[in-house]
Amino acid sequence: MRTVERHLHKVYSLWYFFNNTSEGGLSVQNTNPKQFRAELKDYLELAEKEPIRIQRRSGESYILLKEQDYQGLQEEIISLQRRLLGMSQAISSKGRDYKTGDHSHLARLKSKNKKK
């Protein structure tokens, strides 16, 4: 799979996870607030292994994740945003093509170091 396709697949996977956690093949435990409060300790232990969806009668849903998993998702989102920004700049020609062995792009850094 090419790089762009991999990144788009990751973005889709994150979107799918947050929009379809009760359907599909994802392993997500569903509960309601009353049951969640009554069995808090058990749900926290279960959240170590899989996300927990807590759904109110009004239809609002919340996802309980292990903090490490949440941080991993945040890092992945930031990484994907940076990569997509770089790709969009390359497509719109704001980026610059570099050839192997071309160090001219380092000239501005070298001149800054000499001034110091």
Secondary structure, 3 states (H helix, E strand, C coil): CCHHHHHHHHHHHHHHHHHCCCCCCCCCEEECHHHHHHCHHHHHHHHCCCCEEEECCCCCEEEECCHHHHHHHHHHHHHHHHHHHHHHHHHCCCCCCCCCCCCHHHHHHHHHHHHC
